[in-house]
């Protein structure tokens, strides 16, 4: 519940910032933006996060994955190159306790950083990026609660479409690998060493900065 409230609050704040960038407070500022093409601060994307595990690993063989959410803040650093923070989560039910152990469900969270390149064609925003972050599997059972950790790395192309200069929609597939920090018997090493994901996300894109009026 706390994660959902955080995402709602962040979305409202972002929409407020986008509205403020759309109305310059001074005529001189608006004239300057027209001459230099405006200022591109970056963008925020927020939406559902649908995970799909594949390959020989404990998630694919022992869990039923549920939809979560994803949010990323891309800050324009230099001529289309962006950096920024990233957060995602999803839930899963355990379907194979013989393999995974005596717990019922897990919540996976990733807190990390992204970097990449973005370009604009007509009303489309196209980008390709990479990311790295700390992944945590918060495992819950009737008798035991514990966590497993991993280092997550991912490749993330994204397509956005501007409905207005400051609001649009996006679609982003994500190819991700979690390098797990789990001690397991040698015969189960491959199963618990890492997890492969092909995740899908789509939703709201919020553009920040006056540059989007002149694209």
Secondary structure, DSSP 8 states (H G I E B T S, - for coil): -HHHHHHHHHHHHHHHHHHHHHS-SSHHHHHHHHHHT----EEEEEEEEE--EESSSHHHHHEEE--EEEEEEEEEEETTEEEEEEEEEEEEEE--HHHH-S--EEEEEEEEEEEEEEEEETTEEEEEEEEEEEEEEEEE-SS-EEEEEEEEEEEEEEEEEESSSSEEEEEEEEEEEEEE-----GGGHHHHHEEEEEEEEEEEEEEESGGGGG-
